[in-house]
Amino acid sequence: MTLNKILKNKKVPDSSIILKDFGKTDYCDSCQTAKITDENVDKITTGIFNLPEWVHFLMNLRNSLVSFIGLKTGDKNNVHIAGFYPVGSKAVYFTVTDRSDSEIIMEENDTHLKFRVSVMAIKKDGITTIYLTTIVKFNNRLGRIYFFIVKPFHRIIIQTLVKRV
């Protein structure tokens, strides 16, 4: 793989633990890039979720719109940065539900959908391949409608975050 080039995948990387105990998956995407770095997966996770201001603007807009229908909203001021993210802690924005030495799984559940995000960093021959993977399960029709609306933004944001790492 060429360094710093973004590859988009429609499947979970083979060695990922993101699917463990998740059940049916209605949506999946994964982006990958490669770079020369000694950073561990925790540091890479912190870097990936250091969101640009335009993403914060979109998230605030989303939060304003969905709060009226009872969906969870986030707060950019409620960010958890650490050198190590144990299971049960917040990794920047999301709750860590599983991890290995090379991967952190974060998850959030709401009435309309459940999603997981994985940051995986595989080191080989001095090059680290970084994967950012998302899986989603719709809990009801609102989940399908909601994700239909946010999916184009999700794809742009994910690719941007991987490019910035």
trRosetta pair geometry for C-beta under 8 A, 3 or more apart (Angstrom, degrees):
i j d omega theta_ij theta_ji phi_ij phi_ji
1 5 6.7 -149 175 60 85 109
1 7 6.9 -89 -135 -18 120 135
1 32 7.4 -69 -143 122 160 114
1 33 7.9 173 151 -161 132 31
1 34 4.6 129 100 -11 119 139
1 127 7.9 169 65 148 96 143
1 129 6.4 88 44 -107 149 112
2 5 4.2 53 80 -3 105 132
2 34 7.2 156 92 50 29 116
3 33 8.0 53 -171 172 42 85
3 34 5.3 -95 -111 95 51 91
3 35 5.8 90 -157 -104 94 49
3 36 6.9 -20 -124 -18 135 84
3 127 7.1 -121 -90 -135 94 117
4 33 6.1 15 -136 -172 25 117
4 34 7.3 -77 -24 69 34 59
4 35 6.1 66 -66 -86 71 92
4 163 7.9 59 -171 -146 81 62
5 33 6.5 175 74 -131 36 80
5 34 7.5 3 43 31 76 88
6 31 5.7 -14 -167 -171 100 112
6 32 7.4 146 -154 73 52 39
6 33 5.3 -33 -95 -77 59 103
6 159 6.0 81 171 -152 158 87
6 162 5.5 108 -121 107 112 124
6 163 5.9 -46 -56 -75 132 82
7 31 6.9 154 78 -158 47 58
7 32 5.0 -18 59 60 98 91
7 33 7.3 165 15 -76 74 49
8 29 7.1 -30 -164 -167 93 100
8 30 7.5 139 -163 83 48 51
8 31 5.5 -25 -102 -102 62 78
8 159 7.3 -29 -81 -93 111 108
9 13 7.4 93 77 -66 164 70
9 29 7.3 138 79 -169 59 52
9 30 4.2 -23 66 72 107 100
9 31 7.2 -178 19 -83 78 27
9 32 6.8 34 -9 -5 117 107
10 28 6.4 94 178 93 56 94
10 29 6.6 -34 -116 -111 50 59
10 30 7.5 -153 -66 27 7 85
11 28 6.5 40 -117 120 31 137
11 30 6.8 -49 79 19 33 128
12 16 4.9 -116 171 58 102 138
12 18 5.7 -148 -139 58 130 120
12 19 5.9 -144 13 -38 176 113
12 28 6.2 -77 -47 -164 82 136
12 30 6.3 137 -110 -49 36 141
12 118 7.9 63 -142 31 99 149
12 133 5.7 75 -124 -162 72 150
12 135 7.0 -8 -75 -63 116 121
13 16 4.6 105 66 -29 85 110
13 30 6.3 180 -32 -176 82 159
13 32 7.5 98 -73 -73 123 131
13 120 6.3 -129 50 67 146 155
13 131 5.0 -61 -26 -118 141 170
13 133 6.7 -125 2 -57 92 141
15 102 8.0 3 123 88 126 136
15 120 7.6 150 89 -171 95 148
15 122 7.2 96 63 -88 141 132
16 19 7.1 89 106 -2 100 87
16 103 6.3 152 -133 -127 67 157
16 118 5.7 69 -153 148 121 167
16 120 5.8 -101 -101 -55 91 154
16 131 7.1 -102 -77 101 120 149
16 133 6.2 -4 -127 29 161 162
17 20 5.0 -11 180 -12 79 126
17 98 5.8 -120 119 129 125 135
17 100 6.2 123 -3 -22 141 120
17 103 5.9 150 26 92 99 145
17 105 6.3 -95 92 -45 94 134
17 118 7.7 159 61 -121 64 134
18 22 7.2 12 144 -38 63 145
18 103 7.7 -111 -49 172 82 135
18 105 5.5 170 -106 -114 64 112
18 116 5.4 157 -165 120 95 133
18 118 4.1 -86 -77 -46 122 138
18 133 5.6 -121 -29 99 167 130
18 135 6.0 141 145 0 120 126
19 22 5.2 -100 -158 24 45 124
19 25 7.1 -61 -120 -48 97 133
19 135 6.9 107 -89 -44 70 171
20 98 6.5 104 66 -90 131 176
20 105 7.9 -90 43 -73 107 172
22 25 6.6 37 118 -70 127 93
22 114 7.9 179 -159 117 87 124
22 116 6.3 -85 -109 -6 131 142
22 135 6.4 32 174 107 161 142
22 137 6.9 176 166 -33 94 131
23 137 6.4 43 85 -103 102 157
24 137 5.8 109 88 -126 77 114
25 28 5.5 33 156 -52 134 108
25 135 4.9 -60 -133 -165 119 114
25 136 7.2 91 -161 60 73 41
25 137 6.2 -85 -113 -75 38 85
26 136 5.6 -62 66 100 92 82
26 137 5.5 120 2 -124 99 40
26 138 4.9 2 9 -2 169 93
26 143 8.0 98 57 129 160 121
26 144 7.7 -102 168 -94 152 83
26 147 7.9 116 108 69 124 166
27 134 7.5 -15 116 117 99 96
27 135 6.9 159 87 -156 61 45
27 136 4.1 4 53 48 107 110
27 147 6.5 -157 -16 170 156 147
27 151 7.5 -126 -144 -110 152 116
28 133 7.3 -8 -167 -172 86 95
28 134 7.1 172 -146 90 42 58
28 135 5.0 -3 -102 -106 82 79
28 136 7.6 -157 -65 21 45 71
29 133 7.1 -176 95 -146 46 55
29 134 5.4 7 54 52 84 96
29 154 7.8 136 35 128 145 112
29 155 6.8 -121 -156 -105 173 82
29 158 6.6 111 107 92 128 169
30 131 5.7 -7 -172 -169 109 103
30 132 6.9 164 -152 83 58 45
30 133 4.0 -8 -104 -103 96 87
30 134 7.5 -174 -76 21 54 58
31 131 7.3 158 82 -152 42 53
31 132 5.2 -7 57 56 91 95
31 133 7.9 -172 24 -74 53 49
31 158 5.7 153 -2 143 132 103
31 159 5.8 173 -102 -98 158 60
31 162 4.4 -116 114 -34 130 164
32 129 5.9 9 -175 179 116 96
32 130 6.5 162 -151 83 64 48
32 131 4.7 -22 -95 -97 94 71
32 132 7.6 179 -80 19 46 64
32 162 7.3 -112 -101 -156 5 140
33 129 7.5 177 91 -151 31 58
33 130 5.5 -13 61 57 78 98
33 162 5.3 148 -11 167 120 101
33 163 7.3 145 -66 -91 155 37
33 165 6.5 153 63 58 134 118
34 127 5.2 17 -180 171 115 114
34 128 6.7 164 -152 83 64 43
34 129 4.8 -29 -96 -98 90 68
34 130 7.1 168 -92 13 34 74
35 127 7.2 161 84 -156 17 74
35 128 5.9 -23 66 61 67 92
35 130 7.0 -3 19 -4 98 118
35 165 7.1 -159 2 111 145 93
36 126 6.2 -2 -128 152 96 88
36 127 6.0 -57 -85 -106 66 61
36 128 7.2 127 -122 14 19 86
37 44 7.6 119 108 -83 150 104
37 128 5.1 -58 53 23 91 137
39 43 4.0 -121 -164 89 105 128
39 44 5.2 131 119 -55 123 81
39 47 7.4 7 174 -7 165 139
39 121 7.5 -103 98 -150 85 164
39 128 7.4 -95 56 15 80 175
40 43 5.4 95 53 12 67 100
40 44 7.1 -129 103 -4 34 94
40 121 7.2 158 -179 69 35 147
41 44 5.5 -54 -143 40 35 114
41 45 6.2 43 154 -26 66 102
41 99 7.9 165 101 -159 139 105
41 101 7.3 138 6 150 128 40
41 102 5.6 140 -53 -161 136 31
41 103 6.3 -118 -148 -72 159 16
41 104 5.6 164 141 -19 117 98
41 119 6.1 148 -172 113 92 99
41 120 7.0 -24 -126 -137 125 28
41 121 4.5 -165 -90 22 80 115
42 45 5.7 -51 -150 31 29 113
42 46 6.7 30 151 -17 61 102
42 82 7.0 -70 -175 98 123 80
42 83 6.1 67 124 163 141 38
42 84 5.2 -72 -100 -107 164 40
42 85 5.5 169 -125 3 99 89
42 91 7.7 -125 -138 -133 72 112
42 104 6.9 104 -89 -54 57 140
43 46 5.7 -51 -152 34 34 113
43 47 6.5 33 150 -17 64 107
43 83 7.4 1 -70 -144 83 60
44 47 5.6 -57 -151 39 33 112
44 48 6.3 35 153 -24 67 104
44 119 6.0 177 107 163 103 127
44 121 5.1 134 16 -63 163 137
44 128 7.7 -144 -82 147 143 143
44 130 5.9 -154 -171 -122 141 126
44 165 6.4 36 -159 -160 86 122
45 48 5.8 -52 -145 32 30 111
45 49 6.5 3 165 4 64 110
45 85 6.6 -61 81 2 154 144
45 91 5.4 -37 150 174 141 124
45 92 6.7 -154 145 -12 91 117
45 104 5.2 -12 -75 45 147 148
45 119 4.4 164 -93 58 86 160
46 49 6.6 -75 -148 50 24 92
46 50 6.7 41 152 -43 63 99
46 81 5.7 73 -133 -140 119 88
46 82 7.8 -159 -76 50 122 44
46 91 7.8 -113 -70 -176 64 83
46 92 6.2 159 -117 -66 53 111
47 50 5.7 -41 -153 5 34 116
47 164 7.6 -162 157 119 89 91
47 165 5.5 101 118 -134 117 72
48 119 5.9 -170 21 -110 155 133
48 130 7.9 -175 -72 170 123 134
48 132 6.2 166 -154 -92 147 129
48 161 5.0 60 -172 168 80 109
48 162 7.2 10 -131 -84 105 46
48 164 7.6 132 -127 78 46 97
48 165 5.3 -5 -85 -89 77 111
49 91 7.5 124 16 133 154 82
49 92 3.8 121 100 117 144 170
49 93 6.0 -147 -172 3 139 103
49 161 7.2 16 -81 -147 41 131
50 92 7.9 -115 -58 -127 51 138
50 164 7.6 -130 73 128 94 134
51 55 4.2 -112 -176 82 112 131
51 56 5.7 133 111 -51 123 81
51 59 7.6 21 155 -12 165 139
51 76 7.6 -103 57 -126 129 113
51 161 7.4 -37 -104 -96 68 105
52 55 5.2 97 61 5 72 102
52 56 7.5 -134 104 -3 40 88
52 160 7.0 -78 12 152 128 132
52 164 7.5 -168 -43 -75 106 159
53 56 5.3 -52 -150 36 41 115
53 57 6.4 48 150 -24 69 100
54 57 5.4 -44 -150 30 36 118
54 58 6.7 38 150 -17 63 101
55 58 5.6 -50 -149 37 36 111
55 59 6.3 36 151 -19 66 105
55 157 5.6 104 -119 -129 116 110
55 160 7.3 -170 -63 89 124 143
56 59 5.6 -55 -145 39 32 111
56 60 6.3 34 155 -20 65 105
56 76 5.2 30 -136 -87 111 154
57 60 5.9 -55 -149 35 28 110
57 61 6.4 29 152 -18 63 106
58 61 5.6 -54 -148 37 33 113
58 62 6.3 36 152 -20 65 105
58 153 6.1 178 -175 -167 145 135
58 157 7.4 -135 74 -77 151 126
59 62 5.5 -50 -146 37 33 115
59 63 6.2 36 153 -21 65 105
59 74 6.2 -44 175 63 123 119
59 76 6.9 119 89 -59 136 105
60 63 5.6 -51 -145 36 31 113
60 64 6.4 35 154 -22 63 104
60 76 7.5 -45 -63 -15 96 120
61 64 5.8 -53 -150 33 30 113
61 65 6.5 22 155 -14 63 109
62 65 6.0 -65 -151 39 29 107
62 66 6.0 4 165 -2 69 115
62 73 7.9 167 110 -126 80 87
62 150 7.1 52 -118 -105 130 121
63 66 6.5 -64 -132 46 25 95
63 67 6.0 38 168 -39 63 107
63 73 3.8 89 -144 -149 99 114
63 74 6.4 -114 -84 42 126 63
64 67 6.4 -49 -146 15 20 114
65 68 7.0 -63 177 19 35 107
66 69 5.9 -66 -160 45 56 98
66 71 4.0 -46 163 55 116 125
66 73 6.6 163 79 -78 101 92
66 146 7.5 56 -109 -130 125 121
67 70 7.7 58 -173 -68 35 17
67 71 7.0 -96 -82 58 31 72
67 73 5.2 -12 -78 -42 99 138
69 142 7.6 -172 150 -152 138 137
70 111 6.9 9 114 22 109 144
71 110 5.6 40 -150 179 82 144
71 111 7.0 -122 -104 40 68 97
71 112 6.2 -27 -105 6 113 125
71 146 7.5 131 -92 -117 157 150
72 108 7.1 -139 80 174 153 122
72 110 4.8 -128 6 -101 109 118
74 78 7.1 -144 -176 59 72 113
74 93 6.1 7 -148 -158 141 115
75 78 4.0 65 79 6 108 110
76 79 6.6 1 -179 -45 48 111
78 93 8.0 85 96 -125 83 65
79 92 5.7 -19 -158 -164 89 60
79 93 6.6 -33 -116 -72 74 68
80 89 6.7 -157 140 165 149 94
80 90 3.8 108 28 88 146 109
80 91 6.9 -80 86 -98 106 9
80 92 6.2 -137 62 -88 65 11
80 93 7.9 175 28 -58 84 22
81 92 6.6 40 -83 -96 63 68
82 85 5.7 135 67 -75 120 67
82 89 6.9 -24 13 152 156 149
82 91 7.6 -89 38 -116 104 61
85 89 5.3 -148 -160 81 68 122
85 90 7.7 -90 -142 100 109 28
85 91 4.0 30 -141 -91 158 101
85 96 4.9 153 148 -56 107 150
85 99 7.0 161 93 -80 89 154
85 104 5.8 47 74 -134 129 138
86 89 5.1 87 59 -6 70 119
86 96 6.7 157 105 84 29 144
86 99 7.6 -130 -145 28 32 145
87 96 5.3 -126 -115 118 38 101
87 97 6.5 34 -146 -170 91 16
87 98 6.3 24 -107 -95 115 26
87 99 6.0 -148 -62 11 85 102
88 95 7.3 -24 -153 -169 23 96
88 96 6.6 -33 24 73 27 89
89 95 7.5 170 95 -146 26 60
89 96 5.4 12 60 26 71 119
90 93 7.0 -94 -177 142 106 7
90 94 6.8 152 -152 78 73 20
90 95 5.9 -48 -98 -90 62 53
90 96 7.3 174 -117 -8 11 84
91 94 6.0 -22 58 67 84 75
91 95 7.8 105 14 -152 78 8
91 96 5.0 85 -24 -59 111 103
91 104 5.8 120 -99 160 170 142
91 106 5.4 -116 49 -82 118 126
93 106 7.9 79 78 170 72 152
94 106 3.4 84 108 166 125 129
94 107 6.8 134 173 35 113 19
94 108 5.7 -100 -134 -41 97 103
94 117 6.1 111 43 39 171 120
95 106 6.2 136 69 -156 37 78
95 107 6.0 -49 75 62 92 67
95 108 6.6 124 22 -80 96 67
96 99 6.0 -3 -176 -43 119 117
96 104 6.0 -61 -124 -169 109 98
96 105 6.8 102 -157 75 64 55
96 106 5.6 -47 -90 -95 49 73
97 105 5.3 -66 63 108 84 102
97 106 6.8 125 6 -132 85 22
97 107 4.4 6 -13 13 139 121
97 116 7.3 -82 41 -120 133 108
98 105 4.1 11 60 46 88 130
99 103 6.4 -171 -149 96 55 61
99 104 4.9 -2 -113 -112 104 59
99 105 6.3 -150 -71 19 55 77
100 103 4.9 32 42 43 97 89
102 120 5.9 42 137 -161 88 77
102 121 5.6 -135 -162 67 77 63
102 122 5.9 55 -175 -85 140 58
102 123 7.7 -140 -117 3 116 82
103 118 5.8 -8 -168 -168 108 105
103 119 6.9 167 -149 86 57 47
103 120 4.1 -9 -102 -103 96 86
103 121 7.6 179 -76 20 52 59
104 118 7.0 160 80 -151 48 55
104 119 5.1 2 51 53 97 94
104 120 7.9 -166 24 -73 55 50
105 116 5.9 -12 -170 -169 95 117
105 117 7.6 154 -156 79 48 44
105 118 5.3 -18 -101 -99 69 84
106 116 6.7 151 80 -157 46 62
106 117 4.8 -15 62 60 100 92
106 118 7.6 -180 22 -79 70 36
106 119 7.9 31 -2 -1 108 93
107 114 7.1 3 -171 -179 103 90
107 115 6.9 179 -145 94 61 45
107 116 4.6 -24 -95 -100 86 79
107 117 7.7 -176 -75 20 41 65
108 114 7.5 -171 95 -149 47 54
108 115 6.0 1 56 57 82 85
109 114 4.6 -7 -113 -112 79 90
110 113 6.2 18 58 53 95 57
110 114 7.4 -178 29 -80 57 50
110 139 7.7 -148 89 12 60 140
111 139 6.4 -141 160 86 39 148
111 140 7.3 -20 148 18 77 126
111 142 7.4 14 110 74 94 138
112 138 7.3 -40 161 -152 67 70
112 139 5.7 173 173 48 16 106
112 140 6.1 -87 -131 50 55 94
112 142 4.3 -92 -120 104 112 104
112 143 3.9 163 164 -73 76 74
112 146 5.4 62 146 8 149 147
113 136 5.7 -4 178 -170 129 99
113 137 6.5 160 -161 82 76 48
113 138 5.2 -41 -103 -113 95 46
113 139 5.6 -155 -85 1 32 89
113 143 3.7 130 -61 -139 92 115
113 146 6.7 -138 -9 72 124 129
113 147 6.3 87 -63 -48 162 118
114 136 7.2 152 81 -156 50 52
114 137 4.7 -6 58 57 98 100
114 139 6.5 93 -17 -52 87 104
115 134 6.4 -7 -173 -169 114 93
115 135 6.7 169 -151 87 65 49
115 136 4.6 -17 -101 -102 95 75
115 137 7.5 -175 -78 22 48 63
116 134 7.2 164 86 -150 52 48
116 135 5.1 3 54 53 96 94
117 132 7.2 -12 -171 -170 96 80
117 133 7.1 156 -157 83 48 52
117 134 5.4 -14 -103 -99 74 76
118 131 6.9 -3 108 109 103 101
118 132 7.3 167 84 -151 60 35
118 133 4.3 -4 53 57 106 101
118 134 7.8 -161 20 -69 72 34
119 130 7.3 -16 -168 -167 83 93
119 131 7.4 160 -154 82 36 60
119 132 5.9 -4 -103 -103 70 72
120 130 7.2 156 83 -154 53 46
120 131 4.3 -4 57 53 103 106
120 133 7.1 16 3 3 112 113
121 128 5.3 -5 -171 -174 97 115
121 129 7.4 159 -153 78 46 45
121 130 5.3 -8 -103 -102 77 76
121 131 7.8 -157 -68 22 36 70
122 128 6.9 149 74 -157 39 60
122 129 4.8 -15 61 58 96 97
122 131 7.6 35 -2 -7 103 106
123 126 7.9 18 -172 -98 91 6
123 127 7.4 164 -149 84 56 36
123 128 4.9 -26 -94 -98 74 79
124 127 6.3 -26 71 63 66 82
124 129 7.3 -3 24 -2 103 105
130 162 7.0 172 105 -144 111 87
130 165 5.8 -120 101 118 164 157
132 158 6.0 -177 113 -164 127 94
132 161 6.4 140 -130 97 174 115
132 162 5.2 -137 17 -77 131 104
134 154 7.2 -119 83 174 170 123
134 158 6.6 -99 -12 -98 129 142
136 143 7.9 174 166 175 110 112
136 147 6.1 131 152 -117 159 149
137 143 8.0 -13 120 165 45 154
138 141 7.9 57 166 -86 126 15
138 143 3.5 160 -147 106 80 127
138 144 5.0 33 -137 -57 156 73
138 147 6.8 -109 -86 8 104 137
139 142 8.0 -19 73 61 87 91
139 143 5.1 126 35 -37 66 145
140 143 5.5 116 54 2 55 101
140 144 7.8 -110 111 0 40 88
141 144 5.6 -52 -155 34 41 112
141 145 6.3 37 151 -16 71 106
142 145 5.7 -56 -145 41 33 110
142 146 5.8 37 156 -22 68 109
143 146 5.7 -52 -139 38 27 112
143 147 6.1 17 164 -11 63 110
144 147 6.2 -62 -144 41 24 102
144 148 6.2 32 155 -26 62 107
145 148 5.7 -53 -149 30 28 116
145 149 6.7 24 154 -15 62 105
146 149 6.0 -65 -161 36 30 108
146 150 6.3 0 158 2 69 114
147 150 5.9 -64 -134 50 36 96
147 151 5.6 59 162 -54 71 97
147 154 7.9 -8 -155 -15 76 149
148 151 6.1 -32 -140 1 21 119
150 153 5.3 -67 -164 49 60 111
150 154 5.5 70 139 -35 86 103
151 154 5.3 -50 -139 32 32 118
151 155 6.5 33 162 -21 65 101
152 155 6.0 -52 -152 31 31 110
152 156 6.7 27 154 -14 63 106
153 156 5.8 -58 -151 39 34 109
153 157 6.0 32 154 -19 69 110
154 157 5.9 -60 -146 39 26 109
154 158 6.1 25 159 -19 65 109
155 158 6.0 -54 -144 35 27 109
155 159 6.4 22 159 -13 62 108
156 159 6.1 -61 -151 39 27 107
156 160 6.2 29 153 -21 64 110
157 160 5.6 -58 -150 37 30 113
157 161 6.3 30 155 -21 66 106
158 161 5.8 -54 -148 34 30 110
158 162 6.5 25 156 -15 64 106
159 162 5.9 -56 -148 38 32 108
159 163 6.3 35 153 -22 65 107
160 163 5.7 -56 -149 35 30 113
160 164 6.4 24 156 -18 65 110
161 164 5.9 -60 -149 37 29 109
161 165 7.0 46 152 -44 62 95
162 165 5.9 -37 -156 1 36 118
